[in-house]
Each structure stands twice: as structure tokens, then as C-alpha cells.
Amino acid sequence: MYRTHTCGSLRAGNVNENVILAGWVQKVRNLGAMTFIDLRDRYGITQVVVEEHSPAGVREAAAKLGREYVVQIEGRVVERSARNPKMPTGDIEVAAARITVLNEAQTPPFTIEEVSDGGDDLRMKYRYLDLRRPPLQRNLMLRHRMAQEIRRFLDAEGFLEIETPYLVGSTPEGARDFVVPSRMNPNQFYALPQSPQTLKQLLMVAGYDRYFQIVRCFRDEDLRADRQPEFTQIDCELSFVEQEDILEIFERWAKHMFREVMGIDFTEPFRRMPWIEAMEKYGSDKPDLRFGMEFADLTDAARGHGFGVFDQAEYVVGFAAPGCASYTRKQIDALTEYVKRPQVGASGLVWIRMEADGGVKSSVDKFFSPDEVRLLASRCGAAAGDLVLVLCGAKFRTLTQLCALRLEVAQQLGLRDPKRFAPLWVVDFPMFEWDEETQRFYAMHHPFTSPKPEDVEYLESDPARVRANAYDFVCNGTEIGGGSIRIHDAALQARIFRALGFTPERAQEQFGFLMNAFKFGAPPHGGLAFGFDRLCSLFGGSDSIRDFIAFPKNNAGRDVMLDAPSRLDPAQLDELYLELRDPAK
């Protein structure tokens, strides 16, 4: 055997045992009479000592060791004279009797320690080295543990894990597809699935009434911290269920995950919040409830005072930032500049300072009396010492802008604690969203989402009024998962396709396989999918999913380690009947 123990397993109870360890050299400290070697594997670090009376071969081998050498060390476990309480193995060390170099190593391009001196690009290029670092190891072990808990819970609930194909047909809705040319079918293409949506519905038609899959999905869209071109979903679908059945099962699942993985026990039901309430109170369909600062509609009280910006605005809305009346003019100016950034897009910011002595001061004192300013502040629930921040403009655009400001202020106040969790369900989404550019409705979720039965009558007369039987699971300002009750009635599905601008011919071309399957008896069904990478980053206390994916892409969608995507050999292009065009032309 290369080893009898791992580098994280030895304790005081192993003293006087002869052991064999194998791993990577974390560091070597040569103190003259003694040499200390920190030997590392994914289980931990053990200190190895080489002394003056150690065999000559051992001393010579130790003198030649460098960082990241792969070595095998045989020796006796002894008590450390100076114990290290910060290390699980800190009570012992191994007195080396033999050192075998299994592989030498070049000096790594960055330090492989808890905190590295390598930048993101460098560590991405040498990802296999970055993955040796304890933070990344903990992240991937957390991911593994979570996957096992997911499978354990869903198996106990009667779900079957069923794989679906990666080579499917392209669909026109949603994000851009990644496409794969077919050599055996010239000028035809597969698509990589954005999700197994239609496939899991077909499994319901086939009678597999509880399905799940921890599955890779692919979307060709712009990247950010919580988005990758390939990502992992916990994909689930159930038959003979209504919305309440699904929320009940997966609320229990979420509580199980928090309890088993994080040691957090949620005893109260998760809050249910309609989409319109989430937007009007927090400016987001994924509100962060770890702190207050709810929005207040100020439109009626703000108009009619000669301040043209408010008088002409569709909507005036604000919130009270607790304890921020002490903000200096420089700090308020910085918030104003923040909302003017292109990413936020507001034209300006109105503020009201509630002084500790009961006085009030605002940026609109010229147009409002002190009592009128106090009325605006009281609408926001402001108390003495608070700062009220107000934006105005088109309703939903302004709400979104104020949401960005709310999160920025909360960040400054230290209210976004990653160790606190505030989960909720957001329900009653609009069925459709209007696109000004194309002058047509799009499905807010996907075209197979069922409308609320009481809203079906408005499908043709007032599509914007129709609400969906859809729901999102949200925690700490992040959408972790979402789903809907599906349409299983062919006539209703045809009406939805018409509302989305599909001709019967186009609907048949794109989704005929599903519509035809429904003719053979489709059960009522619904489901949801959780973003597994996002859930891992939430539990791991990170804003980025990259740290929980073994080999992620960078912000340009490139794998800088594999140098992908890359050019194909002309012979490969010929086999696929493809010609390349100059993108500049």
C-alpha cells in the first residue's frame, strides 16, 4: 500500500504506531538540526519531522524536497512538544524513517494554501492546482454531501432517478441553444438541452409519476457570478399533483437540506409571497428578507407640490434606511452616483433625513413643507435617525432600480450576512411578459406552464392579466429553484401557443412530439428544478457558483485550462459540411 493512513486521520491515540503517509509537500522548514515537512492530501495536513539522528538517507531526501513534490513517508507517530490546536492533527507528528519521492514538481505558479496569491485568471488556467487548496476541497466535498442528501430524501419519497439525453432538438423559446452538427445527417443539428423540460413531461405521460435527475443543462447566454454556460439542475416532476402538493414536498426537502447539511432547523412554514407583492415591497421577484427596508408607494403624496420630476412620474417609491441619517453629503452623493450607473439606470435620487432631535431635512425642501416631508417619511416607516431614499419613473423599472439601491445600502450596513437564511416561496407570477422590441408576448416561465383556472377566460381578451400556476423558491435574494403546474389539456395548450404568436404549423413543428403524446392520455402534472450550483454556493456562503464547480468557464465562456472553445481542423469541418464565415463581415 502507498499509505496506511491519510494526512488528516492521525490523532494522539495513534502515538507509537508505525504508519505510511502519501501526499503533497505543502512546505518544508529547515531549522538546521531539525527539518519539518507539512504533508498534505485532501483529508488534511500532518507534520513530519526529520532530526539529526534520523537515517542519513532520510536527511538527504528531506533536503531535496520542494513544494508540491509527491512523496511517501514511513515513520513512527510521536507526540508534538509544541502542540498546534488549530490543526486536527496538531497533537502529533511523524518521525520519518523513510522518504520516497514518487514525483518531483515544478514550483507552482501560485501558493497552494488557504489564501492564495494567484489571481482569478491564473488559478483558472491551473485549475487542477487550485483544486488542491483547502477552500476548493471543502466546496467540492460540500457539493458531494448535498448530492447524497438530495438522492436520499427523494428516494425515500418514491422518486425515480432517470437520465435524459444530451442531444435533443432545438426550441425557439428561452436562451440561445448550444448546437451540435450531425455528421450522419448533413446540414442538421442537435441542441444541448437548456433543461429536460419536455422530456420529463413525456416521462409523466409514460407513467413514471415521480421523476428526478441531477442533470447538466446548457445555455448560450452572457455570464455573471451565478451563471455558467453549463450548469447543474435538480430536476423534478410529479403526476397527479396540484401546486400545494409540490410546495409541501419540496419545502420539506429544503428543510431537510438545511437541517442535515447546515445544522439549521426551520420549524415555521416558509413565507408565501405573491409576485406583485414581492415587486412592490422589494422591487424584485427574488426578494432578500434577511432585513427590512420595505418599499412604500409615495405617488399620491408626492404629486401636486410643483416638483416636476414627481408630478410627471408614473410612480414614486421609497424606503427608510435605518440609522443612516448620519450619512454625510459625500456618502449620499455616492449613493446618487450609484443609482446613476448604467447597470442601475436611474436619473437621480431624492433623500429625506430624519434628524435625531425630531427635525427633518430633504433634497426637495424647496417644494415640500416640513410636514409634507414628514408624511413621505412616515409612509416609509421612518423613525428619528433614519434616511429615506426615493426614486421615481416608470413603475417596474423604478422598483428594480430601488431594489439595487436597497441591496447596496444593506451591504454597506452589514445586513447581508451569508450565515443567515431567509427562504420563501414567490407565487402567482404573470403568465406572459410583453416585449416592446418584438411587440409580442413571451412566456415568463415556458409555454407549457398552466394558467390559474380563474384567469383562463382572459387569455385572448387581456393576456397581461393572466397569472401562472408557477412558483419560485428564493433565499437571500437568489432564485434557487422554480417550476409550475403544466398544461396537460391539448385545447388549452393550443390557446397558449396562439397567445404567444405561434401558428398551428409552427407549434406542431417545434412541439408536435409533446402535443401528440398528450393525445394518448397525459396525467395532470407539474414540477420544478433547483439550481444545484446556486444551492451549493448559498450553503457555502459564496456569491459565485464557480467555486463549487470543478472546472468552470470564465466570464467570456472560455475554459482557459483546456483552451476551449478552439478551432476545428478543416478536415473535421468538411466531414460536417460546414464553412466558416469571418465574423467581422
N, C-alpha and C positions, 0 to 999 in steps of 0.2 A: 504494500500500500504506500502511496505517496504521503499519506498523513493518517494519524490516529485520532487527531482532534482538529477542530477548526480554530482559527485565531481569536474567536470570541467566546470559547467554551470553557477555558481553564479557570478554576477558582481555587480558593485556599484548600478545599478538600482534595485537590489533586497533588498537593505537595509531596515530594519524593517519588512521584511517578515518572517513568521514562516515557517520553512522548515524541512523536514526529509531527512537525508542522510543515505546511507548504503554503506559500503565498508570495506577495509582492513586497519589496522593501520600501517602506514608507519613508524612512530616513535612517541615517547612520550617524551616531555621535561618538567620535573618538576622543576619549579623555586621557589618552596615554596609557595608564595602567589598565584601564577598562574601556571596552567598546560596547555601546548599546545599539541594538538594532530593533526598530519598530517594524514588525512583520504584520502585514495586513491581508485579509481577504474580506468577502462581503459580510462575514459574521462579526468582524471586529478587528482589534489590534492586540497583539501580545508583544511584550518587551522581551527581547533575547539579550543575554549578557555574555560577553567574551572577556575572560580575565587573563591575568599574567600566567597563571598556572594552567590555562586551557591548552589543549594539544597544539603543537606548532602549526599543523595544517589548518586548524580552525582559525588561529590568529591570522594566518596568511590569507585565507579565504575572506575573512571579515574585512581585511584591509583593502580588498579589491572591489568590494560591493558598491554599487551605485543605486540611485533612486530607480525604482520600478524593476530592478532585477527580480526574476522569478527564481526562488530558492526553496530548497528543502532543508529543514534544520531538525536534527535529532538532539535531544538533551534531557535533563532532569528538571522537574518543576521545583523551584525553591521560593521561599518567602522573600518578598522585597523588603529591604531595610528601610526605604523611604516609600511608603505606600502612596498610591495615586487614587483618591476617592472619586475622581472624575471619570475613571475608566472602569468598566465592569471587570476587567482582568487586572485591575490595579493593585491587588494584594499579592500577586505572584510575578515571577519572571522565569524564563527558561535558561538554564546554564548550558550553553551549546557544547555538545561533544562532537558534532559533525555538521558541516555546512556543505551542501551540494548545490552548485549553480545549475539550475535547469535551463535558464535562458538569460542571456545578458540583454540589457536595454539601453537604447539611446536616452540621453537626457530629455525628459518630456518638455513640450513647448510651454507648459504652464504647471503650476503646483497642483498636485492631486491631493487636496486637503479639504477640510470642511468649507473653508472660504478660499476660492481660487483667485489667482492674479490674472487669469486669462479672460479676455473679452468674449462676448457672445459669439462673434464670428469665428474666432479661433477655437473655442470649445465646440462649436458646431462642426467644424472641419475635422476635429479629432474627437468625435463624439464617443468613440469606444474608450478613450481615456477619461473623458468627462464622466462616463458611466461608472468608473471606478470610485468616484468621490462619494462619501457617505450621504450627502443630501439626495443625490440622484438614486442611490441604492435604496434609501428609505422610501422614496417616492414610488419606485417600481415594486417594492415589497408591499406598500400600501395598496397599490393597484391590484396586485395579485390577491391580497387578502379580501379586498372588496369584491373581486370577481367570484371568489369562492362563496362568499356570503350571499351574493345575488343568486347564484345557482342553487345554494342550499335552501333559501327561502322559497324560490319559485318552484323547485321540485316538490317541496312539501305542500304547495298549493295546487299541485296537479298539472303544472305546465310542462310541455314537451319542448326540448331544445331541438330545433330543426334548422338545418342550413339551407340557404337560398343561393342562387347563382350570382356570380360577379359579372358575367357577360350577359347583358339584357338589352332591350330595345330602348331607344331614346324617347323621352317625353318632352313636350314643349313648355310645361309649366315649371316654375321654381328657378333654381340657379342653373348655370350652364353645366352641361354634361361633359365629363371626360369621355372621349370616343376612342374606339379601338378598331382599326381597319381589319377586315376579314380577308385573308389570303384566298380562302376556298370559295368565297363569294365576292368576286371582284366588284369594286365600287359600292360595297355595302359595309355598314359599320355596326358594331356593338356599342353600347354605352355602359359605363360603370355606374352602378346604382347609387342615386342620391340617398335612397333608403329602400328597404324592401317593401314599400307600401302596398303595391298591387299584389305582390307575391304572397304577403301574409294574409291579404283578403282572400286570395284563392285558397289558401290553407283552411280558412274558415268555411268556404264553400265545400272543401273536401272533407270537412267533418272533424278537423283537429282543433277542438274548441278552446284549447289553452296552449298558445304557442309563445316561445320566447327565443331570442338569439342575441348573443353579444357579438355584434356584426360590424364589419368595416363598411363605411359609406364614403362617397366621393362627390365633391362639388368643386367646380372650377370657378371660384369666386375670390375676390380680394381678401387678403388675410389680415388678421389682427391677433391680439393676445389670446383670445379664446376661440380662434378659428384656424383650422388646418385644411389643406385640400383633401386629405384622407383622415377620417376620424372614426371613433367607435361609438355605436349606439347600443343601449339595452333596449331591444325592440320587442314589443309585446302586443298580442292581440287575443281577444276573447270573444266567444259567441254566446248568444242568449243572455246579454247583459244590457243594462242601462248605464247612464253616466254615473249614477250614485254607486253602483256596484264596482265600477273601475276605481273611482276615487277611494272607496273604502279599502279595497285590496292594496292599492299602491300607497295609501297613507300608512297602512300597517307595515308595508315593505320599507318605506322611508324611515319610520320609527325604528324598525329592526336594524337598519343600517347604522343609524345614529347610535343606537344602544350597543351593538356588537362591535362596531369599528371605532367609535369615538367615545364610548362610555357615557353618552348623553341620553337621558331618559325623558322623552316628551310624553307627558301624561294627558295633556289637554288636546282636544281636536285642533287641527290646523285651521287657520282662518280661511274663509271663502270670501273672495272679493270679486265682484263684477268688474269687467274690463273698463267700463265707463267710470266707475269709482276709482280704480287704480290710476286712470289717466287724469281725472280731475283733482285727485288728492295728492298725487305724487309725480304726475307728468310722465309716467312710464307704465307699460304693461308688465314690467318685472320690477315692482317697487321694492326698495330696501327698507325693511321695517325694523331694523336694529335701532333706529332713532326716530324721533317725531318729525317736526318741521313740515306738517301737512299744509297743503296749499289752501288758500281761500279765494273765492271768486269776488273780486272787488269792482266789477264792471259798473254796476248801477251806482255805487257810492263814489266812483272815481270820475264819472262823466258829469258834464254840466258845470264845470268850475272854470272854464276858459283855458284849460290846459289842452291845447290841440292834440297832442300826442295821445292822451287818454280819450278825448272826445271822439276822435276818428278811429279808435281801435275797436276791433270786433270783441276783444276780450282783454280784461285787465286782471292779473292774478299775482299773488304774493305769498310769502311765508315769513315767519319770525325765526331768526337765528338766535338761540338762547345765549344770553351773556355777551353778545357781540356789540353792544352799544359802545364799548370801549375801543372799538376799531378806530384806528387813525384814518385821516383822509387819504393817506398813502395806501392803506390796506383796502379801503373802499374803492379807490381808483384802480387798484389791481384787480378787484372783482369785476369792475366795469370793463376793463380790458379783457378779462377772461370771457365774459359773455359776448364780446365783440369778435372773438376769434372765429375764423371761418368754420371750425368744427361745431361751434355753437350757433353763431349767426344772428344774435340779437343786435339791435341798433343802439341800445343804451340801457341804463339801469337807474331806477328810482329807489331811493333809500329813505327810511324813517328811523331816527334814533330816539329810543325811549330812555330818557335820562334817569339816573338812579333817584334824583330828587323829585321826580314826577314831571319834569319838563319834557318837551318834545321838540325835535328839530328834524327837518327833512330837506331834500333837494328840490321840493316843489312848494316851499313856504310862500313863494310869490303868488301862487294860485289858490292855496288852501289855508283856511284859518286853523289855529291850533286844535280846535275841537274837531274840525273835519279831518285833520291828520290823525288825531286820536281814534276817530271812528274807523279809519282804514286799518290802523294798527290793531284795534280791538277785534276786528273781523278776522285777523290772522292769529288771534290768541296771544298777542304780545303783552309782556309784562315789563315792569321797570328793569332796565339793564339789557333789554333785547334790541336787536337790529332787524327791521323789516326790510325785505328786498322785494322789489316789484318789477315785473316785465309786462309788456302789452303787445298786441298784434293779433294775427290770425290765431284762432283758439288752439288747435292741436299743435301747431308749430311753436307757439309761445309756451305751452305746457312742457313740451320737450326741451326747450331752451332752459326753462326754470328748473327742470329736473337736473340738467347738467350742473347748474349753479348750486342746487341743493346738495348734490354729491360732493362738489368741490368744497363747500363750506363744512360739510360733515367730516371730510378728510382733514381739513385744517384743524377741526376741533377734536380730532382723535376718536370720532364716534363710529368708525367703520372697523371695529375690532374683528379680525379674522377668526378669533376663537369663540365668538358669539354667533348663534344661528337663529334666523327668524324665517322659518318656512311658511308658505301659504299656497293656496290654490287660487289662480285667477281664472274666472269662468265668464260665460256669456259674451264671448268675442263677437265682433261683427262677422257676418258670413263673407262679405266682399269688401274689397278696398278699391277705390277709384284711382286710376292713373291718368293724370292730366295730359301727359305726353301722348299716350296712345288713345285717350278718350274712350276707355273701356274699363269694365270691372275685372278684377282678378280675385281669385280665391285667397282669402287671408291665410288659410291653412293649406288645403289642397282640394281639388274638385270632388273628392269623394266624401267630404265632411257633410254630415246631416244637419239641416237647419232645425231650429227649435220648432216643434209641431205647430205652436200657436202663431209662428211667423211665416209659415209656408204660403199663406194667401197673398203675401206681399212680394213674392219672387218676381213677378212681372211688373207690378204697379210701382213698387218702391224698394228695389233691391238693397239700398243702403240701410233700410230699416231692419233687415233680416238678421237675426242673431244665430250663431252656430252652436251646435251641441259640442263645443270644444272647451278644452281646459289645459292650463299650463301649470306645472309645478315650479315654483320660484323660491329661491333662497338667497338672501343677502344681495339682492339686486341683480341676480343672474337667473336666466331661464335654464333650469336643469333638465326639464322634460316637458313634453306636451303631447296631446293627442285629441281624439274626438270619437264620437259615435259615428259610424259610417252609414252611408246610404246603401240599403240592400234592395230597394224597390226600383225597377228599371224605369218606370214612368217618372218618378221623382228625379232620378239621375239625369234623364233626358232634359228635364226642365232646368236643372243646374247647368248643364252644358250650354243650353240656349242662353241663359243669363250671362255666361262667361264668353259668349260670342262664338261658340263652336257651331259649325254646321253639322247636321247629322252625319254627313260623309266624313268630315274631319274627326268627329268623335269616334266613329266606327274605325277609322284608320289608326288612331292613336290608342284607343282603349277598347277596341272591339273584343279582344280576348277576355277582358273582365266583364263587359256587358253581356257577352254571350254566356259566360259561366253563370251569371246571375239568373239566366233563364232556366237553369237546372236546379233551382232551389237554394237560394242564399239565405242563411240564417241572419237574424239581427245580430250585429257585431260591432265592436269598437276596440280601441286600444290606445297605446301611447308608446313613446320612445323617450328614454332618458339619455342625455349626453354623458357617456361614461367618462370621457376625458374631463369634462367640466365637473362632474361629481367628484372625481379624484382630486382635482385642483381645489375644489371647495373644502373637502375634508383635509387636504394637505396645507391649507392656509396660503395658497398662491393665487395670483391674478392670471397666471398664464398656464395653459394646458401643456405647453411644450415640455415642462419639467416632468410631466407624468407620461410622456410618450418616449419610447426607447430611441427612435430615430426620426425626429420631426423634421419638417421643412422650415426654411427661414421665411421672412416676410415677403420675399419675391417668389415663394413657392418652389425654391430650389433646395435640393439635397446637396449641400456643399461638400459633404464627405464622399458621396458617390459621384459627384459632379453630374447630377441629373436634374432636369432633362438634358439630353445630349442629342447630337446629330446622328442620323442613321446613315449607314453605308449606302451608296447609290444602288447596289445590288438588292438590298432589302427594300428600297423604295420601288424598284422595278417589280419585285415579287408582289408588292401590294398595289400596283398600278397607280402609284402616287407621284405627283410632280410638286416641287416646292416653288413658292412664289416669294419674291422679295417683299417683306412687309412694308418697306418704305414706299413701294409703288401701289 
